Amino acid sequence: MSEFAVDLADVRKTYGRKVRALQGVSIQVRSGEIFGLLGPNGAGKSTLVKVMMTIVRPDCLRGTVLNRAIGDPVALERIGYLPEHHRFPTYLTGRQVVEFSAAMSNVDRRTRKQRAGELLDRVGMGDWKDRPLGSYSKGMRQRTGLAAALVNDPQLVVLDEPTDGVDPVGRREIRDLLIGIRDEGRTVLLNSHLLSEIESVCARVAIMVQGRLVSQGTIDELTASSRRYEIVVEGSPPAWCDGAATVQPIPPGQLLGAGVTGSASRLIFLGLDAIGAQPILDRLRAENRTIVAVQTVRESLEDLFMRAVTDPNTGLIYRPGAER
């Protein structure tokens, strides 16, 4: 059995003659991980998900989902899906929505009634499950949709903007729920604009721009080139650092609470790990330098994302509407 729950290659989709929504996208999502799919509006993320779910027919596609061909009925029954703009009749209750979704996935009547109540409690909608959707807020509908996506006991959960319209408390609860789903051995493919959430729960990410995949891997792998050691010392930098580090003078008063009364300097060493930093720290101590702070720094996911969508070397500078 393949280690990948999702293994897609050379996915292409063109709408009409001009809109190239997907231009040879290939992604691999490992079984049992939370995988984040990132990109600006119009990048093709939702189209890729819809191709995988057989909602959109691609021009070209190779690969498997849950070790079966795309569109295989057995595989589709083992997928839970929450689309970005899901719509249910507002006269239905939350319980009815979840039970209806279970019936569409061939879950037997007794099981779907039991799971509906359990899952609505799990997403924080237990007190509202017998009220109509017309009385729900947007965030409450998102929670209900998430319960519907889990009701068929899926092996793969595909979520397109699951926290859209959810308040900060709800986002924290959904984040914890996703971690719980992963810990149960399920795979989660998460499409979200909230980079902080992606960074906190995803093992690996893929960044799409204008229908193309520009990077894929763990956040540590993708930010390896930006990793650096920063050492702040009191006073001017030592002369031997010239050429070995980037030096940033720090005016007095900017290191509040650090105990620095005069000026200080930040020494930035690229490509340095903890072992390599020890001789530098030893030399600074031998010179009776006051070491104010030592920290490892790397790009955040937001920094990585912005670099990916604006890097002129990729030829993929993001301009809204340019993909059309």
Contacts in CASP RR format, 6 or more apart in sequence:
PFRMAT RR
TARGET T0000
AUTHOR 0000-0000-0000
METHOD contacts of the structure
MODEL  1
MSEFAVDLADVRKTYGRKVRALQGVSIQVRSGEIFGLLGPNGAGKSTLVK
VMMTIVRPDCLRGTVLNRAIGDPVALERIGYLPEHHRFPTYLTGRQVVEF
SAAMSNVDRRTRKQRAGELLDRVGMGDWKDRPLGSYSKGMRQRTGLAAAL
VNDPQLVVLDEPTDGVDPVGRREIRDLLIGIRDEGRTVLLNSHLLSEIES
VCARVAIMVQGRLVSQGTIDELTASSRRYEIVVEGSPPAWCDGAATVQPI
PPGQLLGAGVTGSASRLIFLGLDAIGAQPILDRLRAENRTIVAVQTVRES
LEDLFMRAVTDPNTGLIYRPGAER
1 67 0 8 1.000
2 31 0 8 1.000
2 64 0 8 1.000
2 67 0 8 1.000
3 30 0 8 1.000
3 31 0 8 1.000
4 28 0 8 1.000
4 29 0 8 1.000
4 30 0 8 1.000
4 31 0 8 1.000
4 64 0 8 1.000
5 29 0 8 1.000
5 30 0 8 1.000
5 31 0 8 1.000
5 32 0 8 1.000
5 65 0 8 1.000
5 66 0 8 1.000
5 155 0 8 1.000
5 156 0 8 1.000
5 187 0 8 1.000
6 27 0 8 1.000
6 28 0 8 1.000
6 29 0 8 1.000
6 35 0 8 1.000
6 52 0 8 1.000
6 64 0 8 1.000
6 65 0 8 1.000
6 156 0 8 1.000
6 187 0 8 1.000
6 189 0 8 1.000
7 28 0 8 1.000
7 29 0 8 1.000
7 63 0 8 1.000
7 64 0 8 1.000
7 65 0 8 1.000
8 25 0 8 1.000
8 26 0 8 1.000
8 27 0 8 1.000
8 28 0 8 1.000
8 48 0 8 1.000
8 52 0 8 1.000
8 61 0 8 1.000
8 62 0 8 1.000
8 63 0 8 1.000
8 65 0 8 1.000
8 70 0 8 1.000
9 26 0 8 1.000
9 62 0 8 1.000
9 63 0 8 1.000
10 24 0 8 1.000
10 25 0 8 1.000
10 26 0 8 1.000
10 60 0 8 1.000
10 61 0 8 1.000
10 62 0 8 1.000
11 22 0 8 1.000
11 24 0 8 1.000
11 25 0 8 1.000
11 26 0 8 1.000
11 48 0 8 1.000
11 51 0 8 1.000
11 58 0 8 1.000
11 60 0 8 1.000
11 61 0 8 1.000
12 20 0 8 1.000
12 22 0 8 1.000
12 23 0 8 1.000
12 24 0 8 1.000
12 25 0 8 1.000
12 58 0 8 1.000
12 59 0 8 1.000
12 60 0 8 1.000
12 61 0 8 1.000
13 20 0 8 1.000
13 21 0 8 1.000
13 22 0 8 1.000
13 47 0 8 1.000
13 51 0 8 1.000
13 56 0 8 1.000
13 58 0 8 1.000
13 59 0 8 1.000
14 20 0 8 1.000
14 21 0 8 1.000
14 59 0 8 1.000
15 21 0 8 1.000
18 324 0 8 1.000
19 323 0 8 1.000
19 324 0 8 1.000
20 211 0 8 1.000
20 323 0 8 1.000
21 42 0 8 1.000
21 44 0 8 1.000
21 47 0 8 1.000
21 211 0 8 1.000
21 323 0 8 1.000
22 44 0 8 1.000
22 47 0 8 1.000
22 48 0 8 1.000
22 51 0 8 1.000
22 58 0 8 1.000
22 211 0 8 1.000
23 210 0 8 1.000
23 211 0 8 1.000
23 212 0 8 1.000
24 60 0 8 1.000
24 211 0 8 1.000
24 212 0 8 1.000
24 213 0 8 1.000
25 48 0 8 1.000
25 208 0 8 1.000
25 211 0 8 1.000
25 212 0 8 1.000
25 213 0 8 1.000
26 213 0 8 1.000
27 35 0 8 1.000
27 37 0 8 1.000
27 48 0 8 1.000
27 206 0 8 1.000
27 213 0 8 1.000
27 216 0 8 1.000
28 216 0 8 1.000
29 35 0 8 1.000
29 187 0 8 1.000
29 189 0 8 1.000
29 204 0 8 1.000
30 187 0 8 1.000
30 203 0 8 1.000
30 204 0 8 1.000
31 185 0 8 1.000
31 187 0 8 1.000
32 182 0 8 1.000
32 185 0 8 1.000
32 186 0 8 1.000
32 187 0 8 1.000
32 188 0 8 1.000
33 182 0 8 1.000
33 187 0 8 1.000
33 188 0 8 1.000
33 202 0 8 1.000
33 203 0 8 1.000
33 204 0 8 1.000
34 178 0 8 1.000
34 179 0 8 1.000
34 182 0 8 1.000
34 187 0 8 1.000
34 188 0 8 1.000
34 190 0 8 1.000
34 201 0 8 1.000
34 202 0 8 1.000
34 203 0 8 1.000
35 187 0 8 1.000
35 188 0 8 1.000
35 189 0 8 1.000
35 190 0 8 1.000
35 202 0 8 1.000
35 203 0 8 1.000
35 204 0 8 1.000
35 205 0 8 1.000
35 206 0 8 1.000
36 189 0 8 1.000
36 190 0 8 1.000
36 191 0 8 1.000
36 192 0 8 1.000
36 198 0 8 1.000
36 202 0 8 1.000
36 204 0 8 1.000
36 205 0 8 1.000
36 206 0 8 1.000
37 45 0 8 1.000
37 48 0 8 1.000
37 49 0 8 1.000
37 189 0 8 1.000
37 190 0 8 1.000
37 191 0 8 1.000
37 192 0 8 1.000
37 205 0 8 1.000
37 206 0 8 1.000
37 208 0 8 1.000
38 45 0 8 1.000
38 192 0 8 1.000
38 195 0 8 1.000
38 198 0 8 1.000
38 205 0 8 1.000
38 206 0 8 1.000
38 207 0 8 1.000
38 208 0 8 1.000
38 301 0 8 1.000
38 305 0 8 1.000
39 45 0 8 1.000
39 193 0 8 1.000
39 207 0 8 1.000
39 208 0 8 1.000
39 209 0 8 1.000
39 305 0 8 1.000
39 309 0 8 1.000
40 209 0 8 1.000
40 309 0 8 1.000
40 318 0 8 1.000
40 320 0 8 1.000
41 320 0 8 1.000
42 210 0 8 1.000
42 211 0 8 1.000
42 321 0 8 1.000
42 323 0 8 1.000
43 208 0 8 1.000
43 209 0 8 1.000
43 210 0 8 1.000
43 211 0 8 1.000
43 323 0 8 1.000
44 208 0 8 1.000
44 211 0 8 1.000
45 160 0 8 1.000
45 191 0 8 1.000
45 208 0 8 1.000
46 84 0 8 1.000
46 160 0 8 1.000
46 191 0 8 1.000
47 56 0 8 1.000
48 208 0 8 1.000
49 158 0 8 1.000
49 160 0 8 1.000
49 189 0 8 1.000
49 191 0 8 1.000
50 56 0 8 1.000
51 57 0 8 1.000
51 58 0 8 1.000
51 61 0 8 1.000
51 70 0 8 1.000
52 65 0 8 1.000
52 70 0 8 1.000
52 158 0 8 1.000
53 76 0 8 1.000
53 79 0 8 1.000
53 81 0 8 1.000
53 158 0 8 1.000
54 70 0 8 1.000
54 71 0 8 1.000
54 76 0 8 1.000
61 70 0 8 1.000
63 69 0 8 1.000
63 70 0 8 1.000
64 70 0 8 1.000
65 71 0 8 1.000
65 72 0 8 1.000
65 75 0 8 1.000
65 79 0 8 1.000
65 156 0 8 1.000
66 75 0 8 1.000
66 78 0 8 1.000
66 79 0 8 1.000
66 155 0 8 1.000
66 156 0 8 1.000
67 75 0 8 1.000
68 74 0 8 1.000
68 75 0 8 1.000
69 75 0 8 1.000
77 105 0 8 1.000
77 106 0 8 1.000
77 152 0 8 1.000
78 152 0 8 1.000
78 154 0 8 1.000
78 155 0 8 1.000
78 156 0 8 1.000
79 154 0 8 1.000
79 155 0 8 1.000
79 156 0 8 1.000
79 157 0 8 1.000
79 158 0 8 1.000
80 105 0 8 1.000
80 149 0 8 1.000
80 150 0 8 1.000
80 152 0 8 1.000
80 154 0 8 1.000
80 156 0 8 1.000
80 157 0 8 1.000
80 158 0 8 1.000
81 149 0 8 1.000
81 157 0 8 1.000
81 158 0 8 1.000
81 159 0 8 1.000
82 145 0 8 1.000
82 146 0 8 1.000
82 148 0 8 1.000
82 149 0 8 1.000
82 157 0 8 1.000
82 158 0 8 1.000
82 159 0 8 1.000
82 160 0 8 1.000
82 162 0 8 1.000
83 160 0 8 1.000
84 160 0 8 1.000
84 161 0 8 1.000
84 164 0 8 1.000
84 191 0 8 1.000
86 141 0 8 1.000
86 145 0 8 1.000
88 97 0 8 1.000
88 100 0 8 1.000
88 133 0 8 1.000
88 141 0 8 1.000
89 133 0 8 1.000
90 132 0 8 1.000
90 133 0 8 1.000
90 134 0 8 1.000
91 132 0 8 1.000
91 133 0 8 1.000
91 134 0 8 1.000
92 100 0 8 1.000
92 132 0 8 1.000
92 133 0 8 1.000
93 129 0 8 1.000
93 130 0 8 1.000
93 131 0 8 1.000
93 132 0 8 1.000
93 133 0 8 1.000
94 120 0 8 1.000
94 125 0 8 1.000
94 128 0 8 1.000
94 129 0 8 1.000
94 130 0 8 1.000
94 131 0 8 1.000
94 132 0 8 1.000
94 133 0 8 1.000
94 136 0 8 1.000
94 144 0 8 1.000
94 147 0 8 1.000
95 116 0 8 1.000
95 117 0 8 1.000
95 120 0 8 1.000
95 129 0 8 1.000
95 130 0 8 1.000
97 133 0 8 1.000
97 144 0 8 1.000
97 145 0 8 1.000
97 148 0 8 1.000
98 112 0 8 1.000
98 115 0 8 1.000
98 116 0 8 1.000
98 117 0 8 1.000
98 119 0 8 1.000
98 120 0 8 1.000
98 144 0 8 1.000
98 145 0 8 1.000
98 147 0 8 1.000
98 148 0 8 1.000
98 151 0 8 1.000
99 112 0 8 1.000
99 113 0 8 1.000
99 116 0 8 1.000
99 151 0 8 1.000
100 148 0 8 1.000
101 145 0 8 1.000
101 148 0 8 1.000
101 149 0 8 1.000
101 151 0 8 1.000
101 152 0 8 1.000
102 111 0 8 1.000
102 112 0 8 1.000
102 115 0 8 1.000
102 116 0 8 1.000
102 148 0 8 1.000
102 151 0 8 1.000
102 152 0 8 1.000
103 109 0 8 1.000
103 112 0 8 1.000
105 151 0 8 1.000
105 152 0 8 1.000
106 152 0 8 1.000
107 115 0 8 1.000
107 151 0 8 1.000
107 152 0 8 1.000
107 153 0 8 1.000
112 151 0 8 1.000
115 151 0 8 1.000
115 153 0 8 1.000
116 129 0 8 1.000
116 147 0 8 1.000
116 151 0 8 1.000
117 126 0 8 1.000
117 129 0 8 1.000
119 147 0 8 1.000
119 150 0 8 1.000
119 151 0 8 1.000
120 126 0 8 1.000
120 128 0 8 1.000
120 129 0 8 1.000
120 144 0 8 1.000
120 147 0 8 1.000
121 129 0 8 1.000
122 147 0 8 1.000
122 177 0 8 1.000
123 143 0 8 1.000
123 144 0 8 1.000
123 146 0 8 1.000
123 147 0 8 1.000
123 173 0 8 1.000
123 174 0 8 1.000
123 177 0 8 1.000
124 143 0 8 1.000
124 173 0 8 1.000
125 140 0 8 1.000
125 143 0 8 1.000
125 144 0 8 1.000
125 147 0 8 1.000
128 135 0 8 1.000
128 136 0 8 1.000
128 140 0 8 1.000
133 141 0 8 1.000
133 144 0 8 1.000
136 144 0 8 1.000
138 164 0 8 1.000
138 165 0 8 1.000
138 166 0 8 1.000
139 164 0 8 1.000
139 165 0 8 1.000
139 166 0 8 1.000
139 167 0 8 1.000
139 170 0 8 1.000
142 162 0 8 1.000
142 163 0 8 1.000
142 164 0 8 1.000
142 165 0 8 1.000
142 166 0 8 1.000
143 166 0 8 1.000
143 170 0 8 1.000
143 174 0 8 1.000
146 159 0 8 1.000
146 162 0 8 1.000
146 174 0 8 1.000
146 177 0 8 1.000
149 157 0 8 1.000
149 158 0 8 1.000
149 159 0 8 1.000
150 157 0 8 1.000
150 181 0 8 1.000
154 186 0 8 1.000
155 186 0 8 1.000
155 187 0 8 1.000
156 186 0 8 1.000
156 187 0 8 1.000
156 188 0 8 1.000
156 189 0 8 1.000
157 181 0 8 1.000
157 186 0 8 1.000
157 187 0 8 1.000
157 188 0 8 1.000
157 189 0 8 1.000
158 188 0 8 1.000
158 189 0 8 1.000
158 191 0 8 1.000
159 178 0 8 1.000
159 188 0 8 1.000
159 189 0 8 1.000
159 190 0 8 1.000
159 191 0 8 1.000
159 192 0 8 1.000
160 191 0 8 1.000
161 191 0 8 1.000
161 192 0 8 1.000
161 193 0 8 1.000
162 174 0 8 1.000
162 190 0 8 1.000
162 192 0 8 1.000
163 170 0 8 1.000
163 171 0 8 1.000
163 174 0 8 1.000
163 192 0 8 1.000
163 194 0 8 1.000
163 197 0 8 1.000
166 174 0 8 1.000
171 194 0 8 1.000
171 197 0 8 1.000
175 197 0 8 1.000
175 200 0 8 1.000
175 201 0 8 1.000
178 188 0 8 1.000
178 190 0 8 1.000
178 201 0 8 1.000
179 201 0 8 1.000
181 188 0 8 1.000
182 188 0 8 1.000
182 201 0 8 1.000
190 198 0 8 1.000
190 201 0 8 1.000
190 202 0 8 1.000
192 198 0 8 1.000
195 300 0 8 1.000
195 301 0 8 1.000
195 302 0 8 1.000
195 305 0 8 1.000
196 301 0 8 1.000
196 302 0 8 1.000
198 205 0 8 1.000
198 301 0 8 1.000
199 219 0 8 1.000
199 300 0 8 1.000
199 301 0 8 1.000
202 219 0 8 1.000
203 218 0 8 1.000
204 216 0 8 1.000
204 217 0 8 1.000
204 218 0 8 1.000
204 219 0 8 1.000
205 216 0 8 1.000
205 217 0 8 1.000
205 218 0 8 1.000
205 219 0 8 1.000
205 222 0 8 1.000
205 301 0 8 1.000
206 213 0 8 1.000
206 215 0 8 1.000
206 216 0 8 1.000
206 217 0 8 1.000
207 213 0 8 1.000
207 214 0 8 1.000
207 215 0 8 1.000
207 216 0 8 1.000
207 304 0 8 1.000
207 305 0 8 1.000
207 308 0 8 1.000
207 309 0 8 1.000
208 214 0 8 1.000
209 308 0 8 1.000
209 309 0 8 1.000
209 314 0 8 1.000
209 316 0 8 1.000
209 318 0 8 1.000
210 316 0 8 1.000
210 318 0 8 1.000
210 322 0 8 1.000
210 323 0 8 1.000
211 323 0 8 1.000
212 316 0 8 1.000
214 308 0 8 1.000
214 309 0 8 1.000
214 311 0 8 1.000
214 314 0 8 1.000
214 316 0 8 1.000
215 222 0 8 1.000
215 304 0 8 1.000
215 308 0 8 1.000
219 301 0 8 1.000
219 304 0 8 1.000
220 298 0 8 1.000
222 304 0 8 1.000
223 298 0 8 1.000
223 299 0 8 1.000
223 303 0 8 1.000
223 304 0 8 1.000
224 298 0 8 1.000
226 297 0 8 1.000
226 298 0 8 1.000
226 299 0 8 1.000
226 303 0 8 1.000
226 304 0 8 1.000
227 270 0 8 1.000
227 271 0 8 1.000
227 296 0 8 1.000
227 297 0 8 1.000
227 298 0 8 1.000
228 268 0 8 1.000
228 269 0 8 1.000
228 270 0 8 1.000
228 271 0 8 1.000
228 272 0 8 1.000
228 296 0 8 1.000
228 297 0 8 1.000
228 298 0 8 1.000
229 268 0 8 1.000
229 269 0 8 1.000
229 271 0 8 1.000
229 272 0 8 1.000
229 273 0 8 1.000
229 277 0 8 1.000
229 294 0 8 1.000
229 295 0 8 1.000
229 296 0 8 1.000
229 297 0 8 1.000
230 266 0 8 1.000
230 267 0 8 1.000
230 268 0 8 1.000
230 269 0 8 1.000
230 293 0 8 1.000
230 294 0 8 1.000
230 295 0 8 1.000
230 296 0 8 1.000
230 297 0 8 1.000
231 266 0 8 1.000
231 267 0 8 1.000
231 269 0 8 1.000
231 277 0 8 1.000
231 280 0 8 1.000
231 281 0 8 1.000
231 284 0 8 1.000
231 291 0 8 1.000
231 293 0 8 1.000
231 294 0 8 1.000
232 250 0 8 1.000
232 255 0 8 1.000
232 258 0 8 1.000
232 264 0 8 1.000
232 265 0 8 1.000
232 266 0 8 1.000
232 267 0 8 1.000
232 291 0 8 1.000
232 292 0 8 1.000
232 293 0 8 1.000
232 294 0 8 1.000
233 264 0 8 1.000
233 265 0 8 1.000
233 267 0 8 1.000
233 284 0 8 1.000
233 289 0 8 1.000
233 290 0 8 1.000
233 291 0 8 1.000
233 292 0 8 1.000
234 260 0 8 1.000
234 262 0 8 1.000
234 264 0 8 1.000
234 289 0 8 1.000
234 290 0 8 1.000
234 292 0 8 1.000
235 262 0 8 1.000
235 263 0 8 1.000
235 264 0 8 1.000
235 265 0 8 1.000
235 290 0 8 1.000
236 249 0 8 1.000
236 263 0 8 1.000
236 265 0 8 1.000
237 245 0 8 1.000
237 247 0 8 1.000
237 265 0 8 1.000
237 267 0 8 1.000
238 283 0 8 1.000
238 284 0 8 1.000
238 287 0 8 1.000
238 289 0 8 1.000
240 283 0 8 1.000
241 247 0 8 1.000
241 267 0 8 1.000
244 269 0 8 1.000
245 267 0 8 1.000
245 268 0 8 1.000
245 269 0 8 1.000
246 267 0 8 1.000
246 268 0 8 1.000
246 270 0 8 1.000
247 265 0 8 1.000
247 266 0 8 1.000
247 267 0 8 1.000
247 268 0 8 1.000
248 265 0 8 1.000
248 266 0 8 1.000
248 268 0 8 1.000
249 263 0 8 1.000
249 264 0 8 1.000
249 265 0 8 1.000
250 260 0 8 1.000
250 263 0 8 1.000
250 264 0 8 1.000
250 265 0 8 1.000
250 266 0 8 1.000
251 263 0 8 1.000
252 260 0 8 1.000
252 261 0 8 1.000
252 262 0 8 1.000
252 263 0 8 1.000
252 264 0 8 1.000
253 260 0 8 1.000
255 264 0 8 1.000
255 292 0 8 1.000
255 293 0 8 1.000
258 264 0 8 1.000
258 292 0 8 1.000
258 293 0 8 1.000
259 292 0 8 1.000
260 290 0 8 1.000
260 292 0 8 1.000
264 292 0 8 1.000
267 280 0 8 1.000
269 277 0 8 1.000
269 280 0 8 1.000
272 280 0 8 1.000
274 296 0 8 1.000
277 294 0 8 1.000
281 291 0 8 1.000
281 294 0 8 1.000
284 291 0 8 1.000
285 291 0 8 1.000
299 307 0 8 1.000
308 314 0 8 1.000
308 316 0 8 1.000
309 316 0 8 1.000
309 317 0 8 1.000
309 318 0 8 1.000
310 317 0 8 1.000
310 318 0 8 1.000
311 317 0 8 1.000
END
